[in-house]
C-alpha cells in the first residue's frame, strides 16, 4: 500500500495544476477526525500562514437550487497549488476516509 501511495503522491506532485479535495459536510465526522474541514485547515496547512490565507483555501460549494445552511454545504479545499507539493499524510487520510 505504501508503494502505491508514494507513486500516487509523486503523480500528484508532478501535476502543474491546482489539486483539490471535496469534503461533504453532511457526512458526520467526529471532531477529532483530521479530515474534517476545520481540522484540515488547522493541521495540514503551513503553520506560519495567517488564518485568512488558510481560510481562502476552503470554499463552500453553494447550491442555488436548494435552500441550505452554508455550514452544511460541501467544501472544496485547495490542498496544493501549482507550486506546492501535496501533503502525503493528508492524501493518505483522505484516501482512507473515502474507502471507509
ABEGO torsion letter per residue (X at the ends): XAAAAAAAAAAAAABABBBBBBBBAABBBBAABAABAAAAAAAABBAABBAAAAAAABBBBBBAABBBBAAABBBBBBABBAABBBBAAAAAAAAAAAAX
